[in-house]
Amino acid sequence: MAAKSKRSENLIGLKCSECNRRNYYAGRNKKKVERKIQLKKYCQWCRKHTVHKETKLGGK
């Protein structure tokens, strides 16, 4: 079985709070940042700036 890289362990998805689509991917140091990340970013589906919240990436 292949081991996960350190980069993939810290990878998170950012989901639009209005249309619930995952538009961005970002890294986060889980040891230093304990709360979930919320950023105001541009959503290409809503065509406006909305709050994007941290989500888990789907996978095994």
C-alpha positions in Angstrom: 0.0 0.0 0.0 1.3 3.4 -0.9 2.0 5.9 1.9 0.4 9.3 1.9 2.7 12.2 1.3 2.9 14.9 3.9 1.5 17.4 1.4 -1.7 15.3 0.9 -2.2 15.0 4.6 -2.4 18.8 5.1 -4.6 19.4 2.0 -8.1 20.7 2.5 -10.9 21.8 0.2 -12.6 25.2 0.4 -16.4 25.0 -0.3 -18.6 28.0 -1.2 -21.2 28.7 1.5 -23.9 29.6 -1.0 -23.7 27.0 -3.8 -21.8 24.3 -1.9 -19.3 23.7 -4.7 -15.7 23.0 -3.8 -13.7 25.6 -5.8 -10.3 25.9 -4.1 -7.8 23.6 -2.5 -5.3 24.8 0.2 -2.8 23.5 2.7 -3.1 23.9 6.4 -0.8 23.1 9.3 -3.1 21.1 11.5 -0.8 21.3 14.5 -0.8 25.1 14.6 -4.3 26.0 13.3 -6.9 24.2 15.3 -10.1 25.9 14.0 -11.6 25.6 10.6 -10.5 28.1 7.9 -13.0 30.6 6.4 -11.9 32.8 3.6 -13.7 35.2 1.4 -12.9 34.2 -2.2 -14.4 34.5 -5.7 -16.8 31.7 -6.7 -16.9 31.2 -10.4 -20.4 29.5 -10.2 -22.0 32.3 -8.2 -20.0 34.9 -9.9 -19.4 36.9 -6.8 -17.2 36.9 -3.7 -18.5 34.6 -1.0 -17.3 32.9 2.2 -15.5 29.6 1.5 -15.3 27.2 4.4 -12.9 24.3 5.0 -14.1 20.8 4.1 -12.5 17.4 4.1 -11.3 15.9 0.8 -13.2 12.8 -0.3 -11.0 9.8 -0.4 -10.0 6.6 1.3 
